[in-house]
């Protein structure tokens, strides 16, 4: 009986913590995406992602035919059950766009 009570308490605590973590995580991605400016250097983007503590995937070169190459990066949430992300596109060593995708 005591272990059943412990399991119920754990479920209640998890039900309270997980939504708070989800909101904090998506808000963190939103704030980072809004802080990215057009013309920002790629190295500055990487450094800012490290300082902000967001999960940066990329930059990945998409097209080498353009001088310096087109590239794309994504900032995703640590929460595994959401598609919320910020897609960042750039040319050569500069950012051209940053937008949030749900």
Residue pairs with C-beta under 8 A, 6 or more apart in sequence:
21 79
22 77
22 79
22 82
25 77
25 78
25 79
26 77
26 79
26 82
26 84
28 52
28 53
28 54
28 77
29 54
29 75
29 76
29 77
29 84
29 85
29 86
29 100
30 86
30 100
31 52
32 48
32 49
32 52
32 54
32 75
32 86
33 75
33 86
33 88
33 98
33 99
33 100
35 48
35 52
36 45
36 48
36 86
36 88
36 95
36 98
37 95
38 94
38 95
38 96
38 97
38 98
39 94
39 95
40 94
40 95
41 93
41 94
41 95
42 59
42 71
42 90
42 93
42 94
42 95
43 93
45 56
45 59
45 73
45 88
45 90
45 95
46 56
46 59
49 56
49 75
50 56
54 75
55 75
55 76
55 77
55 78
56 73
56 74
56 75
57 73
57 74
57 75
57 76
58 71
58 72
58 73
58 74
58 88
59 71
59 72
59 73
59 88
59 90
60 71
60 72
60 73
61 69
61 70
61 71
62 69
62 70
62 71
62 72
63 69
63 70
66 91
66 92
67 92
68 91
68 92
68 93
69 91
69 92
70 89
70 90
70 91
71 89
71 90
71 91
72 87
72 88
72 89
72 90
73 87
73 88
73 90
74 85
74 86
74 87
74 88
75 85
75 86
75 88
76 84
76 85
77 84
77 85
83 101
83 102
84 100
84 101
84 102
85 100
85 101
86 98
86 99
86 100
86 101
87 97
87 98
87 99
87 101
88 95
88 97
88 98
89 95
89 96
89 97
89 98
90 96
